[in-house]
Amino acid sequence: MMKIKTALLLCLMSAAALALCGACRSLQRIGGPSLPEEVAARFVGREEDAAFFLREADGYIAVYAGRREREPVRRTGIEASSLRAADRLLLDKGIPAGDSLELLSLLEDLGS
């Protein structure tokens, strides 16, 4: 009888260890995805010279005339939820565009 109890206890301990391993693998890093350094480097330090900023407004990408502006100059038809995770992170911070040509290029990239 003691051998059966010991064997059952070992089986339960093994099952618990396997369940713990599976649970640990399924955990995501706290704080969500992070922005790759090479992507962030494209935009860091350019805020001062930017003529426009792209941010989210009502679920869509919107163009703002400045970093602190509350109302967008233009709302696009590009849904923010359709963007890649890195692009959404950039959009949350505000994507600077130096001039209208760069703005159009960014919108084309984000819309494709």
N, C-alpha and C positions, 0 to 999 in steps of 0.2 A: 504494500500500500504506500509506503514511504517513497519507493522508487517512482511510482506513478505521479505522486504529488511533486516530486523534484523535477521530473520530466515535464510536467505541465507548467510548472513555474518557469523553467528554462524557455519553453516555447513562448509563454507570455512575455517574458523579458526580451526575447529576440524580436517578437512582433512590435513591442513598444520601441525598441531601438530603431527598427526599420521605419516605423511611423515618424519618429523624431527626425531621422535623416531626411525623409521626404518633406516634412514640414519646413525644415531649415532650407532646403533647396528652393522651395516655392516662395520664400520671403523675398520681397524686393527691398532695395536700399531705401531707408527712410529719407524723405525729402524728394523723391521722384527722380526723374532723369536730370542729368546735368549737361550743361552746354560744353561741347568739345572746345579745347583751348584754341585750336586753329580756326574755328568758326568765330569765336568771340574776338580773336585778335583782329579780324577784319573790321570790326566796328568800334573797338575800344579807343578812346581818345579822339574820336571824330565828332562827338556830340557838339563841341563848341562851334565847329565850322558848318554844321548841317543846316540846310535851308528847310528841310522837311523831315518829318518823322512818321514812320508807319507804326500804328498800334491798332489794337482791336477795338471795335465799337459795335455793339449790338450783334456780336457774333461774326462780323465781317472785318476785313482789313480796311483801315481808314487812314487818310493822309492828314497830318496835322502840320501847321505852319511853324510850330516850335515845340520843344520838349514839354513845356508846361501848359500848353494850350489845352483848354477843356473841350472845345468843340472842333470837330474835324472840318477841314476845308472841303474834303471830298470823301465819300464812302464808295468802296469798290464792291463788286459782286463776288469777290473771292472770300469764301467761307474760311474762317480761321480754323475750324475743326478739320478741314481737309489738309492742313499743313503737316509736315513732318514734325516730330517732337522738338528737334533743334530749332526749327523755324518758329514754332510756337513760343519757345523760351525767349528767342530774340525779340519776337513781337511783344511779349509781356514787358520787356525792358525798354522797348522802343527802338526801331531800326532807323538809324540816321541815313539821310540821303543828302549829298552835298549840293546837288542841283537837279533840275527837272529831267535831264538826260539819265542821271543815275537813278532817279525815282522811277522812271519808266522801265529801266532795266530791272530793278528790284521787283516791280509789280509783274513784269513778264516772267521772271524766275519763279516767283511765288504762285503765280496763276497757272503754271504748267504742271 
